[in-house]
């Protein structure tokens, strides 16, 4: 499952470089703004052939961004969305990703700062 680790590492690098704020992997409640957290919400692995040598991976990752103002948060989220679009070819070439899409973006009420959640769906063959 090194490809799953590689997917999360590539997502972490992409978000860190775009956001220029601390980014962690795995849920941690009550973040100190500005910061972001990436967590895997779902991952389905389906064999594509009888020998089970190729698999279809359908994964959903959640990216939560906290910031000190709604404007700053939205600017960081826009940078992340742009970076994901720009890195689409890299994800494809290095990881076998054939579909990378942002399926949802939502404001989330949070006491520790202004928070926005992105739901990113990745489909790849490994």
Protein Blocks (a to p, Z undefined) as FASTA:
>chain_A
ZZmmmmmmmmmmmmmmmnopacdehjdehiaddddddddfbdcdddfbfnopaccddddd
ddddddfbfklmmmmmmmmmmmmmmmmmmmmmmnopabdcdfbdcddddfkbccdddddd
ddddZZ
